[in-house]
Amino acid sequence: MIHYQYLESPVDPLLLAADEHGLRLIEFHTPRHPMSRLADWSEGSNAILEATRKQLEEYFSGTRQQFDLPLAPQGTPFQQEVWHTLATIPYGQTISYAQLAQRVGKPTAMRAVGAANGRNPLPIVLPCHRVIGADGSLTGFGGGLPTKQFLLELEGALARADDLFAHQRVGAA
């Protein structure tokens, strides 16, 4: 049985879903790739949803930088590998899609890595928002670019990313 509930957040209501194995879904109000609700979904709570709610509230208040939750995202082995790698991007830092592809061990598979990143069923907790364009631009995000910008500003990463790319442009001149 998958239990679900909604969490009011600064970036719109989030749909949270979990079963006894772990957190399955964090979905934005208007998702790009909505997960279909199955017959075994039941509105309510469980210990994993309560922990998720608490940790997301702490994250949005600026008091949590890492999540400690049992995760059970559903995807292909390649998607799982990409999502696992997202979890290694530190709070307040960003990487490019090319860097993510290198970390996954598939440096020429940037499009496939980007597609897997876009299908991440656990945004925020598996921080796909920390992946940006090679030029520092905010590209593609299931919650929309304003949400991506909000999350990066919350973490203090946006200014750092802008500074890094400005420094690289000055150094290249």
LINBEL-V183462 format. One record per residue. N is the residue number from 1. RES is the residue in one small letter. SS is DSSP state (~ for helix, > for strand, _ for the rest). NEAR is the number of other ideal C-beta (glycine too) atoms within 12 Angstrom. D_FIRST is the distance of its C-alpha to the first C-alpha in Angstrom with 1 decimal. Layout:
BEGIN
N_RES_SS_NEAR_D_FIRST / N_RES_SS_NEAR_D_FIRST
END
This chain:
BEGIN
1_m___18_0.0 / 2_i_>_31_3.8 / 3_h_>_29_6.4 / 4_y_>_32_9.8 / 5_q_>_28_13.3 / 6_y_>_24_16.8 / 7_l_>_30_19.5 / 8_e___16_23.1 / 9_s___29_25.1 / 10_p___21_28.6 / 11_v___32_27.4 / 12_d___24_25.6 / 13_p___20_22.2 / 14_l_>_35_19.5 / 15_l_>_36_15.9 / 16_l_>_43_13.7 / 17_a_>_39_10.1 / 18_a_>_36_8.5 / 19_d_>_27_6.0 / 20_e___16_7.9 / 21_h___18_10.2 / 22_g_>_29_11.5 / 23_l_>_42_12.2 / 24_r_>_35_11.5 / 25_l_>_43_13.6 / 26_i_>_45_16.5 / 27_e_>_35_18.0 / 28_f___35_21.4 / 29_h___20_22.4 / 30_t___18_24.1 / 31_p___25_22.5 / 32_r___23_24.6 / 33_h___23_21.7 / 34_p___16_18.9 / 35_m___26_15.4 / 36_s___14_14.4 / 37_r___16_11.6 / 38_l___15_9.7 / 39_a___8_9.0 / 40_d___14_5.2 / 41_w_>_21_6.0 / 42_s_>_18_7.1 / 43_e_>_16_10.2 / 44_g___19_10.7 / 45_s___22_11.1 / 46_n___26_10.6 / 47_a_~_18_13.4 / 48_i_~_34_12.9 / 49_l_~_34_13.0 / 50_e_~_20_16.0 / 51_a_~_24_17.7 / 52_t_~_40_17.3 / 53_r_~_31_18.7 / 54_k_~_22_21.5 / 55_q_~_28_22.4 / 56_l_~_35_22.5 / 57_e_~_22_24.7 / 58_e_~_21_26.9 / 59_y_~_32_27.2 / 60_f_~_25_28.3 / 61_s_~_14_30.7 / 62_g___16_32.2 / 63_t___14_31.5 / 64_r___22_28.9 / 65_q___23_29.8 / 66_q___20_27.1 / 67_f___29_23.4 / 68_d___18_22.0 / 69_l___32_18.3 / 70_p___22_16.0 / 71_l_>_30_15.5 / 72_a___24_13.4 / 73_p___35_14.9 / 74_q___24_14.9 / 75_g___27_18.5 / 76_t___14_21.6 / 77_p_~_12_23.4 / 78_f_~_21_26.0 / 79_q_~_28_23.6 / 80_q_~_23_22.0 / 81_e_~_26_25.6 / 82_v_~_38_26.6 / 83_w_~_35_23.6 / 84_h_~_23_24.4 / 85_t_~_30_28.0 / 86_l_~_40_27.2 / 87_a___27_26.1 / 88_t___21_29.7 / 89_i___32_31.4 / 90_p___17_32.7 / 91_y___26_32.3 / 92_g___22_35.2 / 93_q___25_36.1 / 94_t___40_35.7 / 95_i_>_31_36.2 / 96_s_>_30_37.1 / 97_y_~_36_35.2 / 98_a_~_22_38.0 / 99_q_~_26_37.4 / 100_l_~_41_33.7 / 101_a_~_28_34.7 / 102_q_~_18_37.1 / 103_r_~_26_34.6 / 104_v_~_31_32.3 / 105_g___15_35.4 / 106_k___23_35.8 / 107_p___16_38.6 / 108_t___13_39.4 / 109_a___22_35.8 / 110_m_~_25_35.6 / 111_r_~_16_34.3 / 112_a_~_22_31.5 / 113_v_~_35_30.7 / 114_g_~_29_30.9 / 115_a_~_25_28.5 / 116_a_~_34_25.9 / 117_n_~_45_26.5 / 118_g_~_30_25.9 / 119_r___32_22.5 / 120_n___44_21.3 / 121_p___38_17.7 / 122_l_>_43_18.4 / 123_p___42_21.8 / 124_i___47_23.7 / 125_v___39_21.8 / 126_l___38_22.9 / 127_p___38_26.2 / 128_c_~_44_27.0 / 129_h_~_45_29.2 / 130_r_~_40_31.6 / 131_v_>_45_32.6 / 132_i_>_37_35.6 / 133_g___23_38.4 / 134_a___22_41.2 / 135_d___19_43.5 / 136_g___25_41.4 / 137_s___21_40.1 / 138_l___30_36.6 / 139_t___23_35.2 / 140_g___27_31.9 / 141_f___34_28.9 / 142_g___35_25.7 / 143_g___35_26.2 / 144_g___22_29.9 / 145_l_~_21_33.0 / 146_p_~_18_33.6 / 147_t_~_31_30.2 / 148_k_~_35_31.1 / 149_q_~_25_34.5 / 150_f_~_24_33.1 / 151_l_~_38_30.9 / 152_l_~_35_33.8 / 153_e_~_23_36.2 / 154_l_~_30_33.9 / 155_e_~_29_34.1 / 156_g___20_37.8 / 157_a_~_31_37.3 / 158_l_~_27_38.8 / 159_a_~_19_42.2 / 160_r_~_23_42.2 / 161_a_~_33_41.3 / 162_d_~_22_44.1 / 163_d_~_16_46.5 / 164_l_~_22_45.7 / 165_f_~_23_46.3 / 166_a_~_16_49.3 / 167_h_~_14_50.8 / 168_q_~_16_50.2 / 169_r_~_13_51.9 / 170_v_~_10_54.8 / 171_g_~_9_55.2 / 172_a_~_9_55.2 / 173_a___7_58.0
END
